[in-house]
Amino acid sequence: MHSTASRPSTAALAAVVAELRNHGIDTDDSALTRALYASDASVYRIPPGAVVFPRRAEEVESVVAACVTNGVPITSRGAGTSIAGNAIGTGVVIDHSRYLDTVLAIDPETRSARVRPGIAHASLQRAAAPHGLRFGPDPSSHSRCTIGGMIGNNACGSRALGYGRTSDNVRGLHVLTVAGEHLRLGSLAGRDEGPSAVLDSLRATVGESLGTIRTEFGRFGRQVSGYALDPLLPENGFDVTKLLVGSEGTLGVVLEADVRLVADATHRVMGVLGFETMVAAAAAVPAILPFSPIACEGLDSRITDVVRALRPGAVPEMPRGAGWLFVEFAGEDRAELEAMVAAVTEASGALDSRLVGSAKEAAALWKIREDGSGLVARTPSGRPAHAGWEDAAVPPEHLAAYLAQFDDLLGGYGLTGVPYGHFGDGCVHVRIDFDLDDARGRGRFEEFLDDAAKLVGSYGGSMSGEHGDGRARSALLSHMYSPAALSLFGRVKQHFDPANLLNPGVIVDPLPASADIRYTPAVRQPLEFAYPHDADGLFGAVHRCTGVGRCVAPNPSATVICPSFQATGEEKDSTRGRARILQDAVAGHLGPAGLSAPEVHEALDLCLSCKGCKSDCPTGVDMATYKAEVLHQRYKGKVRPRSHYSLGRLPLWLRLARRMPRVANRLGGIRATHPMVAWIAGIDARRAIPEIGAAADRSAWRAAQRATMTGAATKDVVLFVDTFTDSFTPAVATALLEVLRSAGYRVHVPPRGVCCGLTWISTGQLDGARRRLEQTVAALHPYVAQGMTVLGIEPSCTAVLRSDLTELVESEEARAVSAAVRTLSELLSADEDYRLPDLSEVRVLAQPHCHHHAVLGWDADRRLLERAGAEVTAVGGCCGLAGNFGAERGHYDVSVAVAETQLLPALRAAADDTVILADGFSCRTQIEHLAHLRGAHLAELLAGKLPDHARPTARNDR
């Protein structure tokens, strides 16, 4: 059967939008927002007619009433991370996450919390933590998924063995039906609840279908597909709450939930068991389950290989094998838990094993597991891998046999997929490299799903084990349910939603799984790209974003992604939102304007080009590069914004300013003319123009460099002196040279100035950037050919040499130069002869530059400082200035708001004698401008030449 709900008429949508705006309800039907909400984390694209952001439950009621009156479908959406196409629809999308995101009450005595549906899982955990409590289920998307979304899909997570599914942890619901009836269920039911027409008819239907329900439902823990009808049985108390959990928004709109909280055990202990293959790991699961672990997760070695390539050093030591089980126990006696790991290891017959020794190591392993859906979004060959057959489940005792046959099925279709997941529950996640670009590929996609569904059905399994059926699997339910059961689904839907307005096409009356796939381009953009991007050009690159939503997590602490979203909370300002707009642009959905469409400009305007997504997005999205490419394409041969000529070509202007620094500083410091100068340059008048360093200071670093060439130094290094250091902070270069001299280095500097072209890159002037990089390669390669390291000072410029260089200049010389680039911490860490100063009484608050974090990695700096004895605290997030971004007109307020997310609160909380470490010139400038504090470069700290704000003394060399 196919869905009876089609796209609503333009007139009906217009009537709904007008009525909602009349009521003062935040409603957006712009082309930009419709494109942003056209996709979730699935392979589907269905633009809605409008998106509504209700602030109160009463506004939700008005939305539902207006849609019902005009026959417009309704889709409820949390964080938009649904993998099966559950959170998109043709009519009105209700985004609960923007305003309906509060914890209404926490009751420590009953261990429960009342919440609005838009509250993020992580936010609930933070609210419950002071009471020693937490919400049990913990999906891999826990940093951003909403409780409403978890209720919609009956989410489970890695520790479902210990804490159960969402349906096991919801005590009560307040749900609004399309008839306007308020169902208060379970713990939220009042004593004087009157009769309910919906529930009365539902009870009668259940009474007529007891045999079907008792034989086909509740067969094993991860039977999530379809409606959960077994809780409605008389022996189960006619529990409608459990029916609605997992109904994917097709039966009602959740207004409030009362959820169960649990107390965390004092200790958690993890064992990692290694096996020759994932099938062997799956075969060990039945022997492990009797020990009652709270988690038993499977992980493939191909996933850890991806992590090692992206983030060297991020994978802790692993036991021998190509497949692993993470087995975790919780309790009050750590010794007992460790003994349990040993017993499980012996019972499992593992090839090898190790007890994870620290919480930090365990967190690193869990992070790899949590990022699984993103990490396997590319096959080892580089082809994109997609959701669709993403979380099928079988009873755990059949898991090994199922995996072996599933692998054969993949091979028969010539497909590749990397399995991982909740092996203790029999639930397997996998991304598969389907070809979805043309009709033939989509046909094979549908054929494969049908064969895979038959395989799962043969083991008594479920099409979905936790993510719901959505558009991907609803058409497959006949492979696990009888016609009588499918008919029963239709009758249940009819009771709650007779007009089929709630998330139509999901579970009941679905379209084929190949309908509305978003990877199909309407029009290919015939462009010659400056960057290599993916094999399929910019189209393939922007489709790296699968929508898993790491970038929309509220209040992240250890990541940079995505600073502008953290400041504005707007989907368009997230990495995912920008990727969605770019996907529509390159696919032709935004019309002939393509990359020049106003929606593209609006989405990219507040991108700081921080590159946080390059490292923090598990799918490897690099929005800074995509933005540079878009600007390159948009302005090629055209007049550019003023800031592109001023800030984008800043090194040219600074070369002139360095010849007459006093004159330049005097002109930049005249208060009366500053607004006019700022306007001409395209910068915000609230930004001060940094002063050019004195000629004597620039002479000092050159003298320090010459001093390294004398004496008994035996090691050689070539120094990349960037424009920012040379122009604004030559004292940093002097300090660096003193460190190098004390470490026994001869420091070479190319006779002609070098430039990485960063400002050209960030403004999309890629031809100019390439020319400068070619000149830089010509200047540096002779030193590299002699075996010298290229040492960078400014992190952003160093990062360009490490990554952009080889993307924009394709030559063996460029690759050799890029491979030789090191940061100061990397150079000194690898030098066994270098003796660190004693920093044992120094407290350091570090603001790692975004590009340092994303491209170079800041771990080497942390380890170096800690070896020297310093107490180190690193600030997450971005400083907000981010090169030219925070200086440009129109960006100042967002720049400050970004700084307020993490940096400024950390500075205000720091003790007076704390050393503020900020290697990036932008970071130091923002700190001085907004906090009136001076930041230091690592070289200044190691040389004992700190700016005047904190001067702990380095006493003895080590």
Secondary structure, DSSP 8 states (H G I E B T S, - for coil): ---S-----HHHHHHHHHHHHHTT--EE--HHHHHHTS--SSSB----SEEE--SSHHHHHHHHHHHHHHT--EEEESSS--SSS-S--SSEEEE-TTTS--EEEEETTTTEEEE-TT-BHHHHHHHHGGGTEE-S-B-TTTTT-BHHHHHHHT--BTTHHHH--GGGSEEEEEEE-TTS-EEEEETT--TT----HHHHHHHHHHHT-HHHHHHHS-SSTT--SS---GGGSGGGT--HHHHHTTSTTSS-EEEEEEEE-EE--SEEEEEEEEESSHHHHHHHHHHHGGG--SEEEEEEHHHHHHHHHHSTT-S----SSSEEEEEEEEES-HHHHHHHHHHHHHHHT-SEEEE---HHHHHHHHHHHHTHHHHTSB-TTS-B-B-SS---B--GGGHHHHHHHHHHHHHHTT--B--EEEGGGTEEE--B----SSHHHHHHHHHHHHHHHHHHHHTT-BS-SSS--HHHHGGGGGGTS-HHHHHHHHHHHHHH-TT--BSTTSSSS---TTTTBTT--SS------SS--BTTHHHHHHTT-----GGG-SS-SS--S-HHHHHH--GGGSHHHHHHHHHHHHTTTT-TTGGGSHHHHHHHTT-----HHHHHSTT---HHHHHHHHHHHHHTTS---HHHHHTTTHHHHHHHHHHSHHHHHHHHH-TTTHHHHHHHHTB-TTS-------HHHHHHHHHHHHHHTSSS--EEEEEE--HHHHHH-HHHHHHHHHHHHHTTEEEE--SS-----HHHHHTT-HHHHHHHHHHHHHHHHHHHHTT-EEEESSHHHHHIIIIIHHHH--SHHHHHHHHTEE-HHHHHHT-TT---B--TT-EEEE---HHIIIII-SHHHHHHHHHTT-EEEE--S--S-TTTGGGBTT-HHHHHHHHHHTHHHHHHHS-TT-EEE--SHHHHHHHHHHH----B-HHHHHHT---TT-------B-
